[in-house]
Structures are given as structure tokens and as C-alpha cells.
Amino acid sequence: MPPRIRSSSHQPQQLLNYLESSPSFSLSPASALAPLHRPTPTTTATISPSPPPCSRRSFSATPAVQLTRMRRKFKDWCVNNALFREPSPDGSTNYVSRVISQSDWNKVSADMPFPNNPQFRSQPVLSEKAREMIWEAVMVKGMPLKAVSAQFHVDMRRVAAVVRMKEIEKKWERENKPMAYPYARAILGMLPRANFLQGEPPFEPINDIHVHSYTMQQLFVPTSESREFTRADAAKAFGDHILPPDDKMRIPELVAMERKIADGMEPRDAEREFIREARESEQAFAAKQQARLQAAEERRIRVDSGRGIEFRFEKINAEDVGPTGRSRRGVGWRYGVPFMDRKRGQVKIPTSVE
């Protein structure tokens, strides 16, 4: 369908005058049937003059974008605060909170990238120097992971991840593989970094324990006054399968070191004892894991077909599924009979609190 024309009192008359005054373009029948590449003398074509300004007007009915007050204030703010276009020269985070001290609802702190979202706080990450220090302590000095975690206040899982990633990075450097150093520097420049300098707060908690739901209730347990009520007794009161906090800590040797210092041992001697105990515990754990893998390998029978295919057979016990057939030690416990909550007519809301 033809385009719509804006409603105006002068446009229809101007358009009619333009159509009447414009010369026509006519072709004779012979010239219409002639090839396009062959000029014909019978063609009487004239080039029409440029149309009046009214015909060049846009027929769009979409209104032009209006520069509102908020848009104008935003453009002015971008011009006056050009420092956010480049990284901060002192190496700190370049957040908007550096120039905004009050948002729409509350005060703005330095670790808030978005002033109107006070729930989101930017957490620090390990700098390149800090990761190099962790890798050197583990791989060069040979310190146990628990000792490195206690020294730098970094969780053991993060220490292990840093060591693995640094090993991959150094391997790629030896193989002359391309490294994305500019990208890494740009990402680190956007976040607060921990450098393990003197006076910095601890990076993260290292001895947090999991709080079991059974321990969230209040109990009244009668006990004798002639004996000491320990943490192990408290854990047993909540359930036979509940472990005491000393057994759930990731680094229980730290508690033993503090107790030795409280009993009068020199801090330096207690630290050496802590490193020795941490190394022995890690070696015992590694030996246990190696024995488990060795036992699993001995139970497995490998048969080479000679065509690049290896068959592996293991002996299983059908009684491992348990009395209900859903034990995790059984083979294929994830498959088979669906759970009861998938059946029709089953009550899917809790009816009792245990």
C-alpha cells in the first residue's frame, strides 16, 4: 500500500501541483520492444527537474527523539567525569562510588560498583603477585597446603586451585603458547586486589565449619556435674552421626597449635610443630587415596581386544542395593524405579517435622 502522508492543509494541494507540473516520460512501442543496449531515435525522454522541497519530506510518522532532562543530565555527567573512561592511575578500582556519596536510598561505600544496589559488594581477588607467592611457597619451598593456607589466610581449596592454574600457565609459557595477558590485566584492573601486604585484613576465613540443620534446635540434656561436658558430647546429643567442630575443621592442627601456645610452648616451636603435623596429615591422606585407587584397580579386569578397544570388567554384589533397592553403593542406583514423589496421588508436602 502507498505510504501515508502527514495531515496538513497545504500538503495535498502542493502534491497535486507537483504532479500536474512535472513533465511526462513516454516511450514509443518500438522503443519499448527494442533491446536495452541498442539506442533508438524514437525515444522522447526528458529528465524531470528536481522536485520541490515538499516532495523530499520524510513520510515517517515516528516522532524525533527528544532530549529529556535525565538524558541531558547524563550527558553532562559523562563530560564532567571523564576520569571513568580510563583505568585509575593508582591501581585502585574505578567505581562510580568515588564521586557519588549518596544514592537514591542510602549512603554509598567504596566497594559498591552500583550505587542503587547496596546488596552487591565487590569482593577482592588475589593479585598476580599474591598468586605467585602461593605457588612459590608450595612448589619451591615445599610447604604443605594447610601451612600455606594458614600463613596467607586463603582457603585450602583456593590454594590448590591457584597452584594448578599457575602450573598450567608456566607450562604454556615453556611451550610458547599465546597468553591473554592484556585481558587478564584489564579484568584485574576492575576489581579490588589482595597483595598480602603488611596491615591488610585477612583475605577470607579458612576454618569455617558447616552448620548441620540438626544442631539448629534447642535441647535440654541432663548431665553429671562430676564430669566435663565436651564438644563431642554436645555433638552426640544432637545425633550419633553429628561430628564435633574439632573434627569438621579443615585445619584442626591450628587449634592444637593455639592450645600448645596457651600451655606455655614458644610460638616458634609451636609453629614448627604445626607444619610437621600438617605435612604428616597430608601425606597420610595422599597415601589413603593412593591405596583406594590401587584397590579399585586391582578389582578391575582389563581386556585388550587388539583393535584399539579396551574392555573393563568389575565384580559387583547384587546385595549392595540394600533392603529398599536404593542404596548409593549399588550399581545403577540413579536409574530404574522412579522416586515416590513422581507417582500420582503421593503427598508432596511435609506432614511432620523430625
Secondary structure by P-SEA (a helix, b strand, c coil): ccccccccccaaaaaaaaaaabbbbbbccccccccccccccccbbbbbccccccccccccccccccccaaaaaaaaaaaacccccccccccccccccccccccccccccccccccccccbbbbbcccaaaaaaaaaacccccccaaaaaaaccccaaaaaaaaaaaaaaaaaaaaccccaaaaaaaaaaabbbbccccccccccccbbbbbbccccbbbbbbbbccccccaaaaaaaacccccccccccccaaaaaaaaaaaacccaaaaaaaaaaaaaaaaaaaaaaaaaaaaaaaaabbbbbccccbbbbbbbbbccccccccccccccccccccccccccccccccccccc
